[in-house]
Amino acid sequence: NTLVVVDGHDIYSTIKKSQQNGKIPRFRRVRGGGELYTSDTVMQNPQFVKATTLRHEEPHQDKIYYFFREDNPDKSPEAPRNISRVAQLCKEDKGGTSSLSASKWTTFLKATLICVDPVTKGNFNWLQDVFFIHARNWRHSKVY
């Protein structure tokens, strides 16, 4: 699956990059600030759902958020096969300083999304879609 985000002159997308062990899905910056990719090891077979940018009062604090599902590293029988996640990247990321990390995001953070109905205790952990409502003040932006 493919995501493309255009934010002014910046373009971000997903890509399957060929490696020795097959094609590895990655999130990348295509244009604006130099091309960067996520590392091979930060996501396990991701299925990308949606991405957006979020502007702060100070441009160096602008962020990119993308939502995805990935294979669960916990292979026990009672564990779900997939986990829904959100990842955050800094738009101003310049990549690492070594030759191995120069083209990789250095600000990548991810978190598990856990959605539980407090009444029924039902889990809604299979991320299918995301909808954003952007506000002038980033603190008032909403994600559904």
C-alpha positions as CSV (number, residue, x, y, z in Angstrom):
1,N,0.0,0.0,0.0
2,T,1.1,3.5,-0.7
3,L,0.9,6.8,1.1
4,V,1.8,10.2,-0.2
5,V,1.8,13.5,1.8
6,V,2.4,16.9,0.2
7,D,3.1,19.7,2.6
8,G,4.1,22.9,0.8
9,H,7.2,22.0,-1.2
10,D,7.9,18.8,0.9
11,I,6.8,15.4,-0.3
12,Y,6.7,12.2,1.8
13,S,5.7,8.7,0.7
14,T,6.0,5.0,1.3
15,I,8.1,2.8,-0.9
16,K,9.2,-0.8,-1.0
17,K,13.0,-0.6,-1.2
18,S,14.9,-3.6,-2.5
19,Q,17.2,-5.3,-0.1
20,Q,19.0,-8.6,0.0
21,N,16.1,-10.1,2.0
22,G,13.4,-8.8,-0.4
23,K,11.5,-5.6,-0.6
24,I,11.2,-3.8,2.7
25,P,8.4,-1.2,3.1
26,R,9.7,2.2,4.3
27,F,8.5,5.7,4.9
28,R,10.6,8.4,3.2
29,R,11.0,12.1,2.5
30,V,11.2,12.4,-1.3
31,R,11.5,16.2,-1.6
32,G,12.4,19.0,0.9
33,G,15.4,18.8,3.3
34,G,17.1,15.8,1.7
35,E,15.9,12.3,1.0
36,L,15.5,10.2,4.2
37,Y,14.2,6.6,4.8
38,T,13.1,4.7,7.9
39,S,15.6,2.1,9.0
40,D,15.1,-1.5,7.9
41,T,14.5,-2.6,11.5
42,V,12.0,-0.1,12.9
43,M,8.9,-1.7,11.4
44,Q,7.9,-5.3,10.9
45,N,6.0,-5.7,7.6
46,P,4.0,-2.5,7.9
47,Q,0.7,-1.8,6.3
48,F,0.4,1.9,6.0
49,V,-3.0,3.5,6.8
50,K,-2.6,7.4,6.7
51,A,-0.1,10.2,7.3
52,T,-0.3,13.9,8.0
53,T,1.9,16.8,9.0
54,L,1.4,19.0,12.0
55,R,2.7,22.5,12.2
56,H,3.8,24.1,15.4
57,E,4.3,27.7,16.3
58,E,8.0,27.2,15.8
59,P,8.8,25.6,12.4
60,H,11.7,23.5,13.8
61,Q,9.0,21.7,15.9
62,D,6.8,20.6,12.9
63,K,6.1,16.9,12.9
64,I,5.0,14.1,10.5
65,Y,2.7,11.4,11.9
66,Y,1.8,8.2,10.1
67,F,-0.5,5.4,11.2
68,F,0.1,1.8,10.3
69,R,-0.3,-1.8,11.4
70,E,2.7,-4.1,11.7
71,D,3.4,-7.7,12.6
72,N,3.4,-8.3,16.3
73,P,6.9,-9.3,17.6
74,D,5.1,-11.3,20.4
75,K,4.4,-14.7,18.7
76,S,2.6,-16.3,21.6
77,P,-0.8,-17.9,20.7
78,E,-2.9,-15.4,22.7
79,A,-1.2,-12.3,21.2
80,P,-2.8,-10.5,18.2
81,R,-1.0,-11.1,14.9
82,N,-0.9,-7.3,14.1
83,I,-0.4,-4.2,16.2
84,S,-1.8,-0.7,15.3
85,R,0.8,2.0,15.7
86,V,1.5,5.7,15.2
87,A,4.9,7.0,14.3
88,Q,6.3,10.5,14.7
89,L,9.1,12.1,12.8
90,C,10.5,15.7,12.9
91,K,10.2,17.5,9.6
92,E,13.5,19.2,10.2
93,D,15.4,15.8,10.6
94,K,18.7,15.9,8.6
95,G,19.6,12.3,9.0
96,G,22.5,10.8,11.0
97,T,26.1,11.9,11.0
98,S,27.8,8.6,10.0
99,S,27.8,7.2,6.4
100,L,25.5,4.4,7.6
101,S,22.9,6.7,9.1
102,A,23.1,9.8,6.8
103,S,20.0,8.8,4.8
104,K,17.9,7.6,7.8
105,W,15.5,9.4,10.0
106,T,17.0,9.9,13.4
107,T,13.9,11.2,15.1
108,F,11.6,8.2,14.5
109,L,9.4,7.3,17.4
110,K,6.5,4.8,17.4
111,A,3.8,4.0,19.9
112,T,1.1,1.3,20.1
113,L,-2.5,2.5,19.7
114,I,-4.8,0.8,22.3
115,C,-8.5,1.5,21.9
116,V,-10.9,-0.1,24.5
117,D,-14.6,0.4,25.1
118,P,-14.8,1.1,28.9
119,V,-18.3,-0.4,29.1
120,T,-18.0,-3.6,27.1
121,K,-14.2,-3.9,27.5
122,G,-14.1,-4.7,23.8
123,N,-10.8,-4.0,22.0
124,F,-10.7,-2.1,18.7
125,N,-7.1,-2.5,17.9
126,W,-7.3,-3.1,14.1
127,L,-6.6,0.3,12.6
128,Q,-8.4,0.7,9.3
129,D,-8.6,4.5,8.7
130,V,-7.7,7.8,10.3
131,F,-9.3,11.2,9.9
132,F,-7.6,14.5,10.8
133,I,-9.1,17.8,11.8
134,H,-6.3,20.4,11.8
135,A,-6.7,23.5,13.9
136,R,-4.7,26.8,13.8
137,N,-3.2,25.9,17.2
138,W,-1.8,22.4,16.8
139,R,-2.8,21.5,20.4
140,H,-6.5,21.6,19.2
141,S,-6.0,19.3,16.3
142,K,-7.9,16.1,16.4
143,V,-7.3,12.5,15.1
144,Y,-10.2,10.1,14.7
